[in-house]
């Protein structure tokens, strides 16, 4: 997957449990798991904005691009 979600890294840095994060952002814990595991196909800008607001970070702290191994 070329776009990698580093949400688990940011949660660890902030020492924030998934349940607390999910409630603060307004996502279900299951949807947070989808993001953390890289299974999400899309994310709304409003959700990304709320994630950055809650974690005090920039979108680039959460999302990064990696080239395929082709």
Predicted model as a PDB file, atoms N, CA, C, CB and O in Angstrom, pLDDT in the B-factor column:
MODEL        1                                                                  
ATOM      1  N   UNK A   1       0.849  -1.180   0.000  1.00 58.00           N  
ATOM      2  CA  UNK A   1       0.000   0.000   0.000  1.00 58.00           C  
ATOM      3  C   UNK A   1       0.892   1.239   0.000  1.00 58.00           C  
ATOM      4  CB  UNK A   1      -0.964   0.000   1.226  1.00 58.00           C  
ATOM      5  O   UNK A   1       1.673   1.425   0.933  1.00 58.00           O  
ATOM      6  N   UNK A   2       0.798   2.074  -1.003  1.00 85.00           N  
ATOM      7  CA  UNK A   2       1.694   3.215  -1.092  1.00 85.00           C  
ATOM      8  C   UNK A   2       1.461   4.303  -0.040  1.00 85.00           C  
ATOM      9  CB  UNK A   2       1.574   3.812  -2.434  1.00 85.00           C  
ATOM     10  O   UNK A   2       2.420   4.963   0.360  1.00 85.00           O  
ATOM     11  N   UNK A   3       0.234   4.513   0.418  1.00 90.00           N  
ATOM     12  CA  UNK A   3      -0.023   5.499   1.462  1.00 90.00           C  
ATOM     13  C   UNK A   3      -0.105   4.765   2.801  1.00 90.00           C  
ATOM     14  CB  UNK A   3      -1.340   6.306   1.173  1.00 90.00           C  
ATOM     15  O   UNK A   3      -0.940   3.879   2.983  1.00 90.00           O  
ATOM     16  N   UNK A   4       0.755   5.135   3.718  1.00 92.00           N  
ATOM     17  CA  UNK A   4       0.852   4.479   5.024  1.00 92.00           C  
ATOM     18  C   UNK A   4       0.260   5.402   6.084  1.00 92.00           C  
ATOM     19  CB  UNK A   4       2.335   4.116   5.367  1.00 92.00           C  
ATOM     20  O   UNK A   4       0.529   6.603   6.097  1.00 92.00           O  
ATOM     21  N   UNK A   5      -0.541   4.832   6.965  1.00 93.00           N  
ATOM     22  CA  UNK A   5      -1.153   5.586   8.056  1.00 93.00           C  
ATOM     23  C   UNK A   5      -0.366   5.282   9.326  1.00 93.00           C  
ATOM     24  CB  UNK A   5      -2.677   5.227   8.227  1.00 93.00           C  
ATOM     25  O   UNK A   5      -0.319   4.137   9.776  1.00 93.00           O  
ATOM     26  N   UNK A   6       0.247   6.308   9.897  1.00 94.00           N  
ATOM     27  CA  UNK A   6       1.049   6.153  11.114  1.00 94.00           C  
ATOM     28  C   UNK A   6       0.280   6.608  12.355  1.00 94.00           C  
ATOM     29  CB  UNK A   6       2.355   6.944  10.992  1.00 94.00           C  
ATOM     30  O   UNK A   6       0.846   7.224  13.257  1.00 94.00           O  
ATOM     31  N   UNK A   7      -0.992   6.301  12.385  1.00 94.00           N  
ATOM     32  CA  UNK A   7      -1.829   6.724  13.501  1.00 94.00           C  
ATOM     33  C   UNK A   7      -1.383   6.075  14.806  1.00 94.00           C  
ATOM     34  CB  UNK A   7      -3.288   6.390  13.223  1.00 94.00           C  
ATOM     35  O   UNK A   7      -1.389   6.725  15.852  1.00 94.00           O  
ATOM     36  N   UNK A   8      -1.002   4.816  14.758  1.00 93.00           N  
ATOM     37  CA  UNK A   8      -0.563   4.131  15.972  1.00 93.00           C  
ATOM     38  C   UNK A   8       0.686   4.774  16.570  1.00 93.00           C  
ATOM     39  CB  UNK A   8      -0.296   2.663  15.675  1.00 93.00           C  
ATOM     40  O   UNK A   8       0.853   4.800  17.789  1.00 93.00           O  
ATOM     41  N   UNK A   9       1.564   5.293  15.707  1.00 92.00           N  
ATOM     42  CA  UNK A   9       2.774   5.968  16.172  1.00 92.00           C  
ATOM     43  C   UNK A   9       2.401   7.236  16.932  1.00 92.00           C  
ATOM     44  CB  UNK A   9       3.708   6.302  14.985  1.00 92.00           C  
ATOM     45  O   UNK A   9       2.935   7.506  18.008  1.00 92.00           O  
ATOM     46  N   UNK A  10       1.478   8.013  16.361  1.00 95.00           N  
ATOM     47  CA  UNK A  10       1.074   9.265  17.008  1.00 95.00           C  
ATOM     48  C   UNK A  10       0.326   8.998  18.310  1.00 95.00           C  
ATOM     49  CB  UNK A  10       0.199  10.095  16.063  1.00 95.00           C  
ATOM     50  O   UNK A  10       0.504   9.731  19.282  1.00 95.00           O  
ATOM     51  N   UNK A  11      -0.504   7.965  18.343  1.00 95.00           N  
ATOM     52  CA  UNK A  11      -1.201   7.625  19.580  1.00 95.00           C  
ATOM     53  C   UNK A  11      -0.204   7.225  20.665  1.00 95.00           C  
ATOM     54  CB  UNK A  11      -2.209   6.487  19.336  1.00 95.00           C  
ATOM     55  O   UNK A  11      -0.374   7.592  21.828  1.00 95.00           O  
ATOM     56  N   UNK A  12       0.820   6.488  20.299  1.00 95.00           N  
ATOM     57  CA  UNK A  12       1.842   6.083  21.266  1.00 95.00           C  
ATOM     58  C   UNK A  12       2.617   7.298  21.768  1.00 95.00           C  
ATOM     59  CB  UNK A  12       2.807   5.059  20.637  1.00 95.00           C  
ATOM     60  O   UNK A  12       2.902   7.404  22.961  1.00 95.00           O  
ATOM     61  N   UNK A  13       2.957   8.209  20.867  1.00 95.00           N  
ATOM     62  CA  UNK A  13       3.682   9.423  21.265  1.00 95.00           C  
ATOM     63  C   UNK A  13       2.868  10.269  22.241  1.00 95.00           C  
ATOM     64  CB  UNK A  13       4.041  10.255  20.031  1.00 95.00           C  
ATOM     65  O   UNK A  13       3.415  10.872  23.164  1.00 95.00           O  
ATOM     66  N   UNK A  14       1.559  10.304  22.023  1.00 95.00           N  
ATOM     67  CA  UNK A  14       0.674  11.104  22.875  1.00 95.00           C  
ATOM     68  C   UNK A  14       0.182  10.329  24.101  1.00 95.00           C  
ATOM     69  CB  UNK A  14      -0.518  11.590  22.067  1.00 95.00           C  
ATOM     70  O   UNK A  14      -0.506  10.870  24.966  1.00 95.00           O  
ATOM     71  N   UNK A  15       0.558   9.036  24.148  1.00 96.00           N  
ATOM     72  CA  UNK A  15       0.115   8.151  25.241  1.00 96.00           C  
ATOM     73  C   UNK A  15      -1.403   8.201  25.395  1.00 96.00           C  
ATOM     74  CB  UNK A  15       0.796   8.548  26.574  1.00 96.00           C  
ATOM     75  O   UNK A  15      -1.933   8.323  26.499  1.00 96.00           O  
ATOM     76  N   UNK A  16      -2.087   8.104  24.248  1.00 96.00           N  
ATOM     77  CA  UNK A  16      -3.534   8.191  24.224  1.00 96.00           C  
ATOM     78  C   UNK A  16      -4.127   6.833  23.861  1.00 96.00           C  
ATOM     79  CB  UNK A  16      -3.998   9.274  23.232  1.00 96.00           C  
ATOM     80  O   UNK A  16      -3.796   6.273  22.816  1.00 96.00           O  
ATOM     81  N   UNK A  17      -5.001   6.298  24.716  1.00 96.00           N  
ATOM     82  CA  UNK A  17      -5.652   5.022  24.398  1.00 96.00           C  
ATOM     83  C   UNK A  17      -6.598   5.172  23.200  1.00 96.00           C  
ATOM     84  CB  UNK A  17      -6.430   4.496  25.625  1.00 96.00           C  
ATOM     85  O   UNK A  17      -7.139   6.249  22.950  1.00 96.00           O  
ATOM     86  N   UNK A  18      -6.782   4.080  22.475  1.00 95.00           N  
ATOM     87  CA  UNK A  18      -7.623   4.095  21.284  1.00 95.00           C  
ATOM     88  C   UNK A  18      -9.052   4.520  21.618  1.00 95.00           C  
ATOM     89  CB  UNK A  18      -7.627   2.719  20.624  1.00 95.00           C  
ATOM     90  O   UNK A  18      -9.651   5.297  20.874  1.00 95.00           O  
ATOM     91  N   UNK A  19      -9.596   4.031  22.706  1.00 96.00           N  
ATOM     92  CA  UNK A  19     -10.972   4.371  23.080  1.00 96.00           C  
ATOM     93  C   UNK A  19     -11.145   5.861  23.333  1.00 96.00           C  
ATOM     94  CB  UNK A  19     -11.384   3.595  24.316  1.00 96.00           C  
ATOM     95  O   UNK A  19     -12.128   6.461  22.897  1.00 96.00           O  
ATOM     96  N   UNK A  20     -10.192   6.452  24.034  1.00 97.00           N  
ATOM     97  CA  UNK A  20     -10.234   7.893  24.310  1.00 97.00           C  
ATOM     98  C   UNK A  20     -10.102   8.689  23.014  1.00 97.00           C  
ATOM     99  CB  UNK A  20      -9.113   8.291  25.298  1.00 97.00           C  
ATOM    100  O   UNK A  20     -10.808   9.675  22.804  1.00 97.00           O  
ATOM    101  N   UNK A  21      -9.193   8.251  22.151  1.00 97.00           N  
ATOM    102  CA  UNK A  21      -8.995   8.907  20.863  1.00 97.00           C  
ATOM    103  C   UNK A  21     -10.252   8.815  20.009  1.00 97.00           C  
ATOM    104  CB  UNK A  21      -7.807   8.287  20.123  1.00 97.00           C  
ATOM    105  O   UNK A  21     -10.692   9.814  19.440  1.00 97.00           O  
ATOM    106  N   UNK A  22     -10.828   7.632  19.918  1.00 97.00           N  
ATOM    107  CA  UNK A  22     -12.033   7.425  19.104  1.00 97.00           C  
ATOM    108  C   UNK A  22     -13.160   8.343  19.573  1.00 97.00           C  
ATOM    109  CB  UNK A  22     -12.486   5.946  19.168  1.00 97.00           C  
ATOM    110  O   UNK A  22     -13.835   8.966  18.754  1.00 97.00           O  
ATOM    111  N   UNK A  23     -13.362   8.427  20.871  1.00 97.00           N  
ATOM    112  CA  UNK A  23     -14.420   9.285  21.412  1.00 97.00           C  
ATOM    113  C   UNK A  23     -14.142  10.758  21.113  1.00 97.00           C  
ATOM    114  CB  UNK A  23     -14.558   9.073  22.929  1.00 97.00           C  
ATOM    115  O   UNK A  23     -15.061  11.501  20.768  1.00 97.00           O  
ATOM    116  N   UNK A  24     -12.896  11.182  21.240  1.00 97.00           N  
ATOM    117  CA  UNK A  24     -12.543  12.583  21.009  1.00 97.00           C  
ATOM    118  C   UNK A  24     -12.713  12.979  19.544  1.00 97.00           C  
ATOM    119  CB  UNK A  24     -11.108  12.841  21.449  1.00 97.00           C  
ATOM    120  O   UNK A  24     -13.101  14.109  19.243  1.00 97.00           O  
ATOM    121  N   UNK A  25     -12.424  12.054  18.639  1.00 97.00           N  
ATOM    122  CA  UNK A  25     -12.519  12.340  17.209  1.00 97.00           C  
ATOM    123  C   UNK A  25     -13.948  12.154  16.705  1.00 97.00           C  
ATOM    124  CB  UNK A  25     -11.562  11.439  16.420  1.00 97.00           C  
ATOM    125  O   UNK A  25     -14.365  12.799  15.742  1.00 97.00           O  
ATOM    126  N   UNK A  26     -14.689  11.272  17.359  1.00 97.00           N  
ATOM    127  CA  UNK A  26     -16.045  10.975  16.909  1.00 97.00           C  
ATOM    128  C   UNK A  26     -16.109   9.782  15.973  1.00 97.00           C  
ATOM    129  CB  UNK A  26     -16.631  12.175  16.227  1.00 97.00           C  
ATOM    130  O   UNK A  26     -16.997   9.693  15.125  1.00 97.00           O  
ATOM    131  N   UNK A  27     -15.163   8.868  16.131  1.00 96.00           N  
ATOM    132  CA  UNK A  27     -15.131   7.634  15.344  1.00 96.00           C  
ATOM    133  C   UNK A  27     -15.408   6.454  16.260  1.00 96.00           C  
ATOM    134  CB  UNK A  27     -13.764   7.461  14.622  1.00 96.00           C  
ATOM    135  O   UNK A  27     -15.222   6.537  17.474  1.00 96.00           O  
ATOM    136  N   UNK A  28     -15.851   5.360  15.668  1.00 96.00           N  
ATOM    137  CA  UNK A  28     -15.984   4.139  16.451  1.00 96.00           C  
ATOM    138  C   UNK A  28     -14.595   3.509  16.598  1.00 96.00           C  
ATOM    139  CB  UNK A  28     -16.994   3.142  15.779  1.00 96.00           C  
ATOM    140  O   UNK A  28     -13.732   3.713  15.743  1.00 96.00           O  
ATOM    141  N   UNK A  29     -14.375   2.751  17.666  1.00 95.00           N  
ATOM    142  CA  UNK A  29     -13.085   2.055  17.791  1.00 95.00           C  
ATOM    143  C   UNK A  29     -12.804   1.138  16.594  1.00 95.00           C  
ATOM    144  CB  UNK A  29     -13.056   1.236  19.083  1.00 95.00           C  
ATOM    145  O   UNK A  29     -11.648   0.942  16.220  1.00 95.00           O  
ATOM    146  N   UNK A  30     -13.852   0.583  16.001  1.00 96.00           N  
ATOM    147  CA  UNK A  30     -13.660  -0.273  14.821  1.00 96.00           C  
ATOM    148  C   UNK A  30     -13.119   0.532  13.639  1.00 96.00           C  
ATOM    149  CB  UNK A  30     -14.986  -0.954  14.429  1.00 96.00           C  
ATOM    150  O   UNK A  30     -12.253   0.054  12.907  1.00 96.00           O  
ATOM    151  N   UNK A  31     -13.628   1.750  13.453  1.00 96.00           N  
ATOM    152  CA  UNK A  31     -13.123   2.582  12.361  1.00 96.00           C  
ATOM    153  C   UNK A  31     -11.699   3.060  12.629  1.00 96.00           C  
ATOM    154  CB  UNK A  31     -14.040   3.780  12.144  1.00 96.00           C  
ATOM    155  O   UNK A  31     -10.920   3.229  11.691  1.00 96.00           O  
ATOM    156  N   UNK A  32     -11.353   3.279  13.879  1.00 96.00           N  
ATOM    157  CA  UNK A  32      -9.971   3.628  14.217  1.00 96.00           C  
ATOM    158  C   UNK A  32      -9.062   2.452  13.871  1.00 96.00           C  
ATOM    159  CB  UNK A  32      -9.839   4.006  15.728  1.00 96.00           C  
ATOM    160  O   UNK A  32      -7.963   2.647  13.352  1.00 96.00           O  
ATOM    161  N   UNK A  33      -9.516   1.238  14.156  1.00 95.00           N  
ATOM    162  CA  UNK A  33      -8.737   0.041  13.828  1.00 95.00           C  
ATOM    163  C   UNK A  33      -8.528  -0.078  12.317  1.00 95.00           C  
ATOM    164  CB  UNK A  33      -9.439  -1.221  14.366  1.00 95.00           C  
ATOM    165  O   UNK A  33      -7.444  -0.456  11.872  1.00 95.00           O  
ATOM    166  N   UNK A  34      -9.546   0.238  11.533  1.00 95.00           N  
ATOM    167  CA  UNK A  34      -9.427   0.213  10.072  1.00 95.00           C  
ATOM    168  C   UNK A  34      -8.347   1.194   9.611  1.00 95.00           C  
ATOM    169  CB  UNK A  34     -10.785   0.555   9.407  1.00 95.00           C  
ATOM    170  O   UNK A  34      -7.538   0.870   8.741  1.00 95.00           O  
ATOM    171  N   UNK A  35      -8.339   2.388  10.196  1.00 94.00           N  
ATOM    172  CA  UNK A  35      -7.301   3.366   9.857  1.00 94.00           C  
ATOM    173  C   UNK A  35      -5.919   2.883  10.276  1.00 94.00           C  
ATOM    174  CB  UNK A  35      -7.602   4.709  10.517  1.00 94.00           C  
ATOM    175  O   UNK A  35      -4.969   2.950   9.495  1.00 94.00           O  
ATOM    176  N   UNK A  36      -5.806   2.397  11.505  1.00 91.00           N  
ATOM    177  CA  UNK A  36      -4.509   1.964  12.030  1.00 91.00           C  
ATOM    178  C   UNK A  36      -3.928   0.805  11.242  1.00 91.00           C  
ATOM    179  CB  UNK A  36      -4.640   1.570  13.484  1.00 91.00           C  
ATOM    180  O   UNK A  36      -2.714   0.721  11.061  1.00 91.00           O  
ATOM    181  N   UNK A  37      -4.792  -0.095  10.768  1.00 90.00           N  
ATOM    182  CA  UNK A  37      -4.326  -1.294  10.067  1.00 90.00           C  
ATOM    183  C   UNK A  37      -4.131  -1.085   8.575  1.00 90.00           C  
ATOM    184  CB  UNK A  37      -5.295  -2.413  10.282  1.00 90.00           C  
ATOM    185  O   UNK A  37      -3.778  -2.019   7.856  1.00 90.00           O  
ATOM    186  N   UNK A  38      -4.359   0.142   8.104  1.00 86.00           N  
ATOM    187  CA  UNK A  38      -4.128   0.441   6.694  1.00 86.00           C  
ATOM    188  C   UNK A  38      -5.185  -0.126   5.762  1.00 86.00           C  
ATOM    189  CB  UNK A  38      -2.798  -0.077   6.288  1.00 86.00           C  
ATOM    190  O   UNK A  38      -4.926  -0.280   4.568  1.00 86.00           O  
ATOM    191  N   UNK A  39      -6.358  -0.436   6.268  1.00 91.00           N  
ATOM    192  CA  UNK A  39      -7.414  -0.996   5.431  1.00 91.00           C  
ATOM    193  C   UNK A  39      -8.383   0.063   4.913  1.00 91.00           C  
ATOM    194  CB  UNK A  39      -8.176  -2.042   6.203  1.00 91.00           C  
ATOM    195  O   UNK A  39      -9.285  -0.257   4.140  1.00 91.00           O  
ATOM    196  N   UNK A  40      -8.212   1.312   5.325  1.00 92.00           N  
ATOM    197  CA  UNK A  40      -9.105   2.380   4.875  1.00 92.00           C  
ATOM    198  C   UNK A  40      -8.811   2.717   3.415  1.00 92.00           C  
ATOM    199  CB  UNK A  40      -8.951   3.642   5.766  1.00 92.00           C  
ATOM    200  O   UNK A  40      -7.652   2.783   3.005  1.00 92.00           O  
ATOM    201  N   UNK A  41      -9.849   2.923   2.653  1.00 92.00           N  
ATOM    202  CA  UNK A  41      -9.699   3.292   1.238  1.00 92.00           C  
ATOM    203  C   UNK A  41      -9.737   4.809   1.059  1.00 92.00           C  
ATOM    204  CB  UNK A  41     -10.807   2.635   0.390  1.00 92.00           C  
ATOM    205  O   UNK A  41      -9.261   5.329   0.050  1.00 92.00           O  
ATOM    206  N   UNK A  42     -10.300   5.514   2.036  1.00 94.00           N  
ATOM    207  CA  UNK A  42     -10.423   6.971   1.951  1.00 94.00           C  
ATOM    208  C   UNK A  42     -10.605   7.530   3.350  1.00 94.00           C  
ATOM    209  CB  UNK A  42     -11.608   7.387   1.031  1.00 94.00           C  
ATOM    210  O   UNK A  42     -10.920   6.803   4.292  1.00 94.00           O  
ATOM    211  N   UNK A  43     -10.402   8.839   3.467  1.00 94.00           N  
ATOM    212  CA  UNK A  43     -10.649   9.531   4.725  1.00 94.00           C  
ATOM    213  C   UNK A  43     -11.177  10.922   4.377  1.00 94.00           C  
ATOM    214  CB  UNK A  43      -9.344   9.608   5.615  1.00 94.00           C  
ATOM    215  O   UNK A  43     -10.656  11.585   3.480  1.00 94.00           O  
ATOM    216  N   UNK A  44     -12.187  11.347   5.074  1.00 96.00           N  
ATOM    217  CA  UNK A  44     -12.730  12.684   4.847  1.00 96.00           C  
ATOM    218  C   UNK A  44     -11.778  13.712   5.425  1.00 96.00           C  
ATOM    219  CB  UNK A  44     -14.138  12.830   5.473  1.00 96.00           C  
ATOM    220  O   UNK A  44     -11.133  13.480   6.447  1.00 96.00           O  
ATOM    221  N   UNK A  45     -11.701  14.856   4.753  1.00 97.00           N  
ATOM    222  CA  UNK A  45     -10.861  15.933   5.264  1.00 97.00           C  
ATOM    223  C   UNK A  45     -11.328  16.383   6.635  1.00 97.00           C  
ATOM    224  CB  UNK A  45     -10.858  17.112   4.299  1.00 97.00           C  
ATOM    225  O   UNK A  45     -10.509  16.744   7.480  1.00 97.00           O  
ATOM    226  N   UNK A  46     -12.631  16.367   6.868  1.00 97.00           N  
ATOM    227  CA  UNK A  46     -13.133  16.777   8.182  1.00 97.00           C  
ATOM    228  C   UNK A  46     -12.659  15.814   9.271  1.00 97.00           C  
ATOM    229  CB  UNK A  46     -14.673  16.849   8.171  1.00 97.00           C  
ATOM    230  O   UNK A  46     -12.373  16.236  10.392  1.00 97.00           O  
ATOM    231  N   UNK A  47     -12.576  14.527   8.945  1.00 96.00           N  
ATOM    232  CA  UNK A  47     -12.073  13.544   9.904  1.00 96.00           C  
ATOM    233  C   UNK A  47     -10.580  13.736  10.123  1.00 96.00           C  
ATOM    234  CB  UNK A  47     -12.362  12.113   9.419  1.00 96.00           C  
ATOM    235  O   UNK A  47     -10.102  13.682  11.256  1.00 96.00           O  
ATOM    236  N   UNK A  48      -9.854  13.957   9.052  1.00 97.00           N  
ATOM    237  CA  UNK A  48      -8.409  14.204   9.161  1.00 97.00           C  
ATOM    238  C   UNK A  48      -8.146  15.462   9.975  1.00 97.00           C  
ATOM    239  CB  UNK A  48      -7.769  14.332   7.761  1.00 97.00           C  
ATOM    240  O   UNK A  48      -7.221  15.500  10.786  1.00 97.00           O  
ATOM    241  N   UNK A  49      -8.956  16.486   9.758  1.00 97.00           N  
ATOM    242  CA  UNK A  49      -8.817  17.720  10.524  1.00 97.00           C  
ATOM    243  C   UNK A  49      -9.043  17.470  12.013  1.00 97.00           C  
ATOM    244  CB  UNK A  49      -9.798  18.778  10.012  1.00 97.00           C  
ATOM    245  O   UNK A  49      -8.300  17.979  12.852  1.00 97.00           O  
ATOM    246  N   UNK A  50     -10.060  16.692  12.336  1.00 98.00           N  
ATOM    247  CA  UNK A  50     -10.364  16.396  13.740  1.00 98.00           C  
ATOM    248  C   UNK A  50      -9.252  15.547  14.365  1.00 98.00           C  
ATOM    249  CB  UNK A  50     -11.726  15.666  13.857  1.00 98.00           C  
ATOM    250  O   UNK A  50      -8.885  15.772  15.518  1.00 98.00           O  
ATOM    251  N   UNK A  51      -8.720  14.590  13.632  1.00 97.00           N  
ATOM    252  CA  UNK A  51      -7.605  13.760  14.122  1.00 97.00           C  
ATOM    253  C   UNK A  51      -6.412  14.648  14.453  1.00 97.00           C  
ATOM    254  CB  UNK A  51      -7.203  12.683  13.067  1.00 97.00           C  
ATOM    255  O   UNK A  51      -5.803  14.504  15.513  1.00 97.00           O  
ATOM    256  N   UNK A  52      -6.078  15.568  13.546  1.00 97.00           N  
ATOM    257  CA  UNK A  52      -4.941  16.458  13.766  1.00 97.00           C  
ATOM    258  C   UNK A  52      -5.190  17.391  14.949  1.00 97.00           C  
ATOM    259  CB  UNK A  52      -4.654  17.274  12.505  1.00 97.00           C  
ATOM    260  O   UNK A  52      -4.276  17.704  15.711  1.00 97.00           O  
ATOM    261  N   UNK A  53      -6.435  17.828  15.089  1.00 98.00           N  
ATOM    262  CA  UNK A  53      -6.777  18.704  16.210  1.00 98.00           C  
ATOM    263  C   UNK A  53      -6.614  17.967  17.538  1.00 98.00           C  
ATOM    264  CB  UNK A  53      -8.219  19.229  16.066  1.00 98.00           C  
ATOM    265  O   UNK A  53      -6.039  18.505  18.484  1.00 98.00           O  
ATOM    266  N   UNK A  54      -7.113  16.751  17.604  1.00 97.00           N  
ATOM    267  CA  UNK A  54      -7.047  15.966  18.843  1.00 97.00           C  
ATOM    268  C   UNK A  54      -5.604  15.600  19.188  1.00 97.00           C  
ATOM    269  CB  UNK A  54      -7.896  14.689  18.713  1.00 97.00           C  
ATOM    270  O   UNK A  54      -5.213  15.644  20.354  1.00 97.00           O  
ATOM    271  N   UNK A  55      -4.815  15.240  18.179  1.00 97.00           N  
ATOM    272  CA  UNK A  55      -3.436  14.813  18.426  1.00 97.00           C  
ATOM    273  C   UNK A  55      -2.433  15.965  18.405  1.00 97.00           C  
ATOM    274  CB  UNK A  55      -3.034  13.788  17.402  1.00 97.00           C  
ATOM    275  O   UNK A  55      -1.272  15.778  18.768  1.00 97.00           O  
ATOM    276  N   UNK A  56      -2.866  17.145  17.988  1.00 97.00           N  
ATOM    277  CA  UNK A  56      -1.954  18.281  17.923  1.00 97.00           C  
ATOM    278  C   UNK A  56      -0.837  18.051  16.933  1.00 97.00           C  
ATOM    279  CB  UNK A  56      -1.375  18.568  19.283  1.00 97.00           C  
ATOM    280  O   UNK A  56       0.336  18.255  17.248  1.00 97.00           O  
ATOM    281  N   UNK A  57      -1.201  17.622  15.725  1.00 96.00           N  
ATOM    282  CA  UNK A  57      -0.193  17.289  14.725  1.00 96.00           C  
ATOM    283  C   UNK A  57      -0.633  17.777  13.348  1.00 96.00           C  
ATOM    284  CB  UNK A  57       0.067  15.773  14.702  1.00 96.00           C  
ATOM    285  O   UNK A  57      -1.710  18.353  13.192  1.00 96.00           O  
ATOM    286  N   UNK A  58       0.204  17.539  12.370  1.00 97.00           N  
ATOM    287  CA  UNK A  58      -0.080  17.873  10.978  1.00 97.00           C  
ATOM    288  C   UNK A  58      -0.465  16.603  10.223  1.00 97.00           C  
ATOM    289  CB  UNK A  58       1.144  18.562  10.312  1.00 97.00           C  
ATOM    290  O   UNK A  58      -0.098  15.509  10.650  1.00 97.00           O  
ATOM    291  N   UNK A  59      -1.201  16.719   9.101  1.00 97.00           N  
ATOM    292  CA  UNK A  59      -1.553  15.522   8.321  1.00 97.00           C  
ATOM    293  C   UNK A  59      -0.336  14.676   7.931  1.00 97.00           C  
ATOM    294  CB  UNK A  59      -2.297  15.933   7.066  1.00 97.00           C  
ATOM    295  O   UNK A  59      -0.419  13.449   7.889  1.00 97.00           O  
ATOM    296  N   UNK A  60       0.779  15.327   7.649  1.00 96.00           N  
ATOM    297  CA  UNK A  60       1.991  14.600   7.284  1.00 96.00           C  
ATOM    298  C   UNK A  60       2.587  13.788   8.426  1.00 96.00           C  
ATOM    299  CB  UNK A  60       3.015  15.558   6.780  1.00 96.00           C  
ATOM    300  O   UNK A  60       3.423  12.914   8.195  1.00 96.00           O  
ATOM    301  N   UNK A  61       2.167  14.066   9.650  1.00 96.00           N  
ATOM    302  CA  UNK A  61       2.608  13.260  10.787  1.00 96.00           C  
ATOM    303  C   UNK A  61       1.862  11.935  10.835  1.00 96.00           C  
ATOM    304  CB  UNK A  61       2.406  14.026  12.097  1.00 96.00           C  
ATOM    305  O   UNK A  61       2.309  10.991  11.486  1.00 96.00           O  
ATOM    306  N   UNK A  62       0.735  11.862  10.151  1.00 95.00           N  
ATOM    307  CA  UNK A  62      -0.129  10.676  10.190  1.00 95.00           C  
ATOM    308  C   UNK A  62      -0.050   9.893   8.876  1.00 95.00           C  
ATOM    309  CB  UNK A  62      -1.590  11.085  10.475  1.00 95.00           C  
ATOM    310  O   UNK A  62      -0.064   8.662   8.880  1.00 95.00           O  
ATOM    311  N   UNK A  63       0.033  10.613   7.753  1.00 95.00           N  
ATOM    312  CA  UNK A  63       0.025   9.979   6.440  1.00 95.00           C  
ATOM    313  C   UNK A  63       1.364  10.167   5.762  1.00 95.00           C  
ATOM    314  CB  UNK A  63      -1.098  10.545   5.566  1.00 95.00           C  
ATOM    315  O   UNK A  63       1.946  11.252   5.795  1.00 95.00           O  
ATOM    316  N   UNK A  64       1.845   9.102   5.149  1.00 93.00           N  
ATOM    317  CA  UNK A  64       3.072   9.206   4.347  1.00 93.00           C  
ATOM    318  C   UNK A  64       2.967   8.268   3.149  1.00 93.00           C  
ATOM    319  CB  UNK A  64       4.337   8.868   5.203  1.00 93.00           C  
ATOM    320  O   UNK A  64       2.267   7.257   3.192  1.00 93.00           O  
ATOM    321  N   UNK A  65       3.661   8.615   2.104  1.00 93.00           N  
ATOM    322  CA  UNK A  65       3.638   7.835   0.880  1.00 93.00           C  
ATOM    323  C   UNK A  65       4.898   7.007   0.764  1.00 93.00           C  
ATOM    324  CB  UNK A  65       3.481   8.740  -0.337  1.00 93.00           C  
ATOM    325  O   UNK A  65       6.002   7.502   0.992  1.00 93.00           O  
ATOM    326  N   UNK A  66       4.730   5.737   0.408  1.00 90.00           N  
ATOM    327  CA  UNK A  66       5.861   4.843   0.150  1.00 90.00           C  
ATOM    328  C   UNK A  66       5.675   4.256  -1.238  1.00 90.00           C  
ATOM    329  CB  UNK A  66       5.970   3.709   1.238  1.00 90.00           C  
ATOM    330  O   UNK A  66       4.585   3.786  -1.562  1.00 90.00           O  
ATOM    331  N   UNK A  67       6.698   4.271  -2.053  1.00 89.00           N  
ATOM    332  CA  UNK A  67       6.560   3.688  -3.399  1.00 89.00           C  
ATOM    333  C   UNK A  67       6.366   2.180  -3.306  1.00 89.00           C  
ATOM    334  CB  UNK A  67       7.800   4.014  -4.269  1.00 89.00           C  
ATOM    335  O   UNK A  67       6.845   1.528  -2.378  1.00 89.00           O  
ATOM    336  N   UNK A  68       5.648   1.640  -4.299  1.00 82.00           N  
ATOM    337  CA  UNK A  68       5.491   0.187  -4.395  1.00 82.00           C  
ATOM    338  C   UNK A  68       6.846  -0.452  -4.674  1.00 82.00           C  
ATOM    339  CB  UNK A  68       4.470  -0.191  -5.504  1.00 82.00           C  
ATOM    340  O   UNK A  68       7.764   0.207  -5.162  1.00 82.00           O  
ATOM    341  N   UNK A  69       6.960  -1.696  -4.370  1.00 71.00           N  
ATOM    342  CA  UNK A  69       8.209  -2.426  -4.595  1.00 71.00           C  
ATOM    343  C   UNK A  69       8.360  -2.930  -6.005  1.00 71.00           C  
ATOM    344  CB  UNK A  69       8.303  -3.574  -3.657  1.00 71.00           C  
ATOM    345  O   UNK A  69       9.154  -3.841  -6.238  1.00 71.00           O  
ATOM    346  N   UNK A  70       7.625  -2.375  -6.972  1.00 61.00           N  
ATOM    347  CA  UNK A  70       7.681  -2.855  -8.364  1.00 61.00           C  
ATOM    348  C   UNK A  70       9.003  -2.577  -9.011  1.00 61.00           C  
ATOM    349  CB  UNK A  70       6.592  -2.227  -9.184  1.00 61.00           C  
ATOM    350  O   UNK A  70       9.204  -2.919 -10.176  1.00 61.00           O  
TER     351      UNK A  70                                                      
ENDMDL                                                                          
END                                                                             
